[in-house]
Amino acid sequence: WLSRSPELHDVPCQDVTLRGVNYTTDNPLTQAGAKVETGAFVPFGTKTTAGQVIPGAVPCSGAVLRVSRDGGAPELVAWGFRNPFGIAFAPDGRLFVTDNMYDERGSRPVYGAGDYLWQVNQGSWYGWPDFAGGRALSMERYAPPGKEPIAQLLAGPPGAPPRPAAELGVHSSSTGFDFSRSARFGHVGEAFVAQFGDMAPAVGKVLSPVGFKLVRVDPASGVVHDFATNRKQSGPASAQEGGGLERPVAARFDPSGEALYVVDYGVLALGDAGPSVRKNSGVLWRITHTQ
């Protein structure tokens, strides 16, 4: 995508001031071995300076926006997310999103940052690119083993980032979700989250497969329970004998609330040449309470 659109870059939702932190990285636009310095919120290969102000705009990156049903300009709800993937309203009307967080790769690798379930509050900033779950990335816990602590990119945070409603697995790729509203299905007010599963080793090392299942989350306590998993072992069904879940990517209840539908992306093999999808391996699951 970089060769097609070299001008693309993240856009903050309001003005931010940079610390002038730049990274020397491989340049995929030139011959192998070439390096380039690049900074934050600017096109790739552009250096930034201390005190440089990046103007904010809407629409912007890593944000939740709203648009009237009649159309019109988008309005900012909240920002500072890394990759807000799933979005759903709880039965009491509160808005939540799932956020796929940093990976241990690229020019600024981050170690051990899990995915999050956030309650979305009007006007709040949620920490990207300098915080994870309300904690500064400069903390030693986020530095990859043997590496220096991660430098803050912003001269000052746009706000005080909140703590998440729940912390989900590191590299779990927590994606689409919905809330139970049916006493017959059970667990009213809890979120049912599809976890696509890790993309190791490209995103970082894992001791065992992470994700590849559905979890049930209590947003009041932050407690996370497995809800639907493969029986024999963790990981996708294609890695073990028998059928089951591969890579759940979306979960949504039907209008009655008594059936949970889960979109399963299907078999995704990871190799040196990149991801490879097996055709016709996707599944739509229907989960109901049978007792």
N, C-alpha and C positions, 0 to 999 in steps of 0.2 A: 504493500500500500504506500510505502514511503516514496518509491520511485514515481508512482502515479500522482501523489498529492504531497509534495515535499513541503508545502506551506502550512499543513495542518499542525495544530498544537492545542494543548489544553487551554481553556479560557476560564478565568475565575469569574465568579458571579458578582464580585465587587472588587474595587482596587486593592491590590496587594503589593507590598514592598519586599523585594528580594534581598538576600544576603550576598548575592554574587557567587554562589556555589556552582561550579561547573564540573563536568565529568569528562574524562578522556575515554572514548569508547570506539569500538570498531565502526567503520563507516561502510554500510552495505551498498552505498551508491557508487563506490569506487572499487579498485582492484583489491584483492585479498591482502590483508595486512595493513591497510591504510587506517589511520586514526583521525579522530576529529574531537574537538571540545564542544560540549553542548550544555545548555542550561535549562531551567524550568520555565514553562509558560511561553516559550518561544519556539520557532521552527527548528527542526533538527539541524545541528551544526552551527547554531547561533550561541555565542557566549553572552552571559549576563554579567552585570556589575553590581557591586554593593550599593544599596539605596535605589536601585532601579525600580520604578513603579510600573506595574502591569495593570492597565485599565480593565475594570470589570465590565461585563456585558451580559445581557440575557437575550437569547438562550446561552447557557454556559455548560461547562463540563461537570460531571459528578454531582448532578443536582436532581431534585424532584421539582418539576414544574407543573403548573396547571393551566389549562386552556378552557375557556367557556365552550359549552356545547354548541353555541352559535358561532364559534370561531373567534379569531382575533389574536392579539399578541400573547405569547406565553408569559405567565407571571411566576416569579420565584416563590417556592415554598420553603425549601431548605437546601443546603449544599455542603460540600466538604466530604462527600462520599467518594470512595475509589471506584467501585463498580456496582451501583445499586441495581440489582438484577430483578428480584421479585418485589411485588407491591400488593398490599391487601389491607382492607379495613377490618378491624376487630368488631365483634358484635356491639360494643359500646361506642363505636364511631371513631376510635383512635386509628391513625394511619401508621403502618409499619412497612419497612423495607428490609430485604436481605442485602448484604453488602459483601461481595467477593474482595478479599483484601490482598495485601502485598505478597509477592513471591520472592523466593531466594534466587533471583536471576537478574540479568541486565546490569546496567551501570550502577544501580543503587539497590543492591539486593537487601531484602529485609528477612530476618530469620524469626520464625515462630509466631507470626501474626495470624490468628484464626479469623474465620469469617464471623460476621455479626448479624444479629437481628436488632434493628433500631426502631424505637418509637420516633416518628417524625413530628417535630414541633415547628410551627411557623417561625421562620427567621433564624433558625439555629444553624450553626456551622459544626460539622461533625469530625473535623480533624485532618482530612487529607490536604496536603501531602506530608504532614509532619507528625501526625499522631495516629495511634491505633488503639481503639477501644478507650479513648480518653487518656492514654498514656503516651508520653513523648517518645518518638522513635530514637532519640538520642540516648535513651536508657540502654544499659549494657545488654539487657535481655534480648534486644532486637538485632544486635550485631552478629553477623555470621561468625561461626567459630574461627578464631585466629585473625579476625578483622577488627579495624578500628570502629568506634561507635559511629552511627549514621549522623551525618550533618543535617541540621535543620535548614530548609530552603527559604523559609519566610523570616523576615526580620522581626516580625511580631505576629502572633496568631490573630485571625479576625474575630475570635471569640473564645470562650471556654468550652471545649468539646465535652459533651455529656458522656456518661458511661452507657454501654449498650444494654438493651433489655436482656440479651442472652449472648454468650460467646459460643460459637460453633467450632467444629473441628478445623485445625490447620490444614489447608489445601483440600477441604471437603467440597469446595465449589457448591455452597448452599445457594439454591436458585429459586424456582417458583414455589409459592406456598399459599395456604388459605387457612382460615379459622373455622373451627367447628362451631355450628350454631344449633345443632340438633341433640336433644337429650337422648334420642334413640341411638345415634352414632356414638355419643359420649364425649367427654373431655371438652365441654362447651367453653369457649373462650381461649382455648389453646391453639397454637399454630402448628400445622402439619407441613414440614419443610422437605422438599426434594433435594437430595444431595447428589449432584452429578458425579462426584468422585474425583480423586486426585489425578493430576497429569504428570506425575513423577516419571522420570527424573528431571524433566525440563523445568519444573517450577520449584524444585528442591527435593531433598531426600525424605523418604518416609520409612519407618520401621516395618509397617504393614499397611495394606490398603486403607485409605481413609475415604469415607462417604459411600457411594454406591447403594444408598438406602433412603428411607424416609425416617425422619425423626419427629418427635412430638415435643413442643416447647411451651412451657408455662411462662408467659411474658411477665407475670407478676413476681416470680421468684428467680427466673433465669435458668431453672432446672431443665435439662434436656434428656429425653428418654428415646431409645430406639423404638420405632413403631413398626416398620416393615423392613425386614432384612432377609438375605439369603440364609438358609438353614445351616449349611455345612461350614462356611467360613466367610470372613470378610472379603470384599472384593466383588467384581462383576461375575455374573453367572458363567460367562464364556471361559473364565479361568478355572472352573471347577465342573465336575460332572453334574448334569441335570440342568433344568431351566431355572429362571428366576430373574431378578432385577439386573439390568446392565448399568445404565446411566440415567436415573430419573432426573428430569429437567423441569417439570412443571407439575403442580398439584392444585386441584380446584374441586370444591364441592358442587354437586348439582343444586338446583333451586330448592329442593326439599331439604337439603343438608344431610340426607341419609346415605348418600353414596359419594365417595371420594374418588375422583378420576385422576390418574397419574400418567403423564406422558413420559415414556421411556425412550431416550434417544437411540438406543441400540448399541451395537458393538462398535467400539472405537479403539482400534489398535494403535499403539505408539511405537514408532521406530525411528531410526536415524534420519529418515527422509521426512519425518513429521507425522501427524495424525492421518490415519487411513480409516475411512468409514465403510462398514459392510452394508451393502444395499439390502433393503427389505428386512432389516433386523429390528426396526423400531416397533414398539408395542404401546397400546393404550390399555392400562390396567383399571379395573373397577373394584373398589374395596368397599364392602358393606359390613354392618354388624349383623351376624347371623343368629344370635341368641335372643 
